[in-house]
Amino acid sequence: MKTFIVAITTTLLFALGCGGSHPPPTQQMADVQSADRSAIELGAQKNPRASLHLKLAEEQLALAKTAMDDDDNEGATSLLSRAKADAELAIALTREDNAKVQATKAVDQSNAARSNNAQPGAAQ
């Protein structure tokens, strides 16, 4: 009976020891880098609100790399989650501002066309 208990205890301890490690978040790292590149390509650095979040994402990405080098994969995962959220927010803010600019241009073009049609002698 003692041998059985020792065997079960050893097996449980071994299983807990193996299951306790956190794998490196390599996919999350790639996701953050991709979101960061997308934000840059959209022009987030030119947008004051978006550039702040882009900078935060890049800082958190650097901290996550350091954490991974120190074998703190759980901490790196947390930092990468925050970095991805900031990068995606930078993308959203940039897209929002780009949409506002395009909408303003469309309204201006519409108003210009309307005023040309309203002038006396304009073809109807």
N, C-alpha and C positions, 0 to 999 in steps of 0.2 A: 504494500500500500504506500509506504514511504517513497519508493521508487516511482510509482505512478504520479504522486503529487509533485515530486521533484521534476519529473518529465513535463508535466503540464505547466508548472511554474516557469520552467526554462523556455518552453515553447511560447508562452504568453509574453515573457520578457523579450524574447527575440523578435516576436511579431510587433510588439510596441516599439522596439528600437528601430526596426526597419521602416515602420509606417510613420515615424515621427519626423523624418526628414522632408523638407519641402523642395520639390524639383525646381531647377532654374526656370524662370519665366521668360524663356527665349521667344515664344510666340507673342507674348504681351510686349516685349521689347520691339519686335518687328512691327507690331500694330501701332505703337506709339511713334516710331520713326516714320512710318507711312503717313500717319495723320499730321505729323510735324511738316513733312515735305509738302503735303497737300495744302496746308495753311500757308506755307511760304509761296507756293505756286499761285495761290489765289491773291496774294498781295497783303497778307496779314500784317507784315512789318510796316506798311503804309497807313494802317488803320490804328489810331491810338488805343481804342478799347481792345482790339484783337491782339495787338503787339504785346500788351501786358500779359495776356494769357499764353501767348506763344512763348514769351520769355520764361514764364513760370513752368511751362511744360518742358522746356529745354533744361532748366535747372533741376527739375525733378528727375528727368531722364539721366542726367549726369550723376545725381545722387544714387539712383537705382543701379547704375553701372558700378559705382563704388561699393554699394551694398552687395552686389553679386560677386565682386572680387573678394569681398570679405566673407563669402559664404553665408550671407544673410539673405537668403532667397525669399523668405517671408516678408521682410522689410522691403526688398526690391519689388515684390509683387504689389504691395500697398502703394509705393511711390509711383509705379508704372500705371496703376489705376488712376491715380490723381493726375499724372502727366497726360494720359489719354483724354481724360475729361477736359483738361485745360486746352489741349490741342484741338479737340472737337468743338469746344466753345469758340476758339479763335476762328475756326472755319465757319461756324454759324454766324458769328458777328461780321465777318468779312463778306459772306454771301448776303447778309441782310443789308449792309451798307451798299454793296454793288447793286442790289435790287432797287434800293431807294434812288440811286443815281440814275438807273435806267428808267425808272418810273417818271422821274422828274424830266428827263429828256423827252420821253414820249408825250407828256403833258405839254411841254413847251412846243414840240413839233405840231401837236394837235391845235394848240392855240394859234400858232403862226399860220397854219393852213386855214383855220376858221376866220382869222382876221383878213387873210387875202381874199377869201370868198365873200366877205361882207363889204369889201370896198366897192364904191359906186363904179359901175362900168365893168365889173368883173363878169366873166362868162358864167352863165348859170346852167 
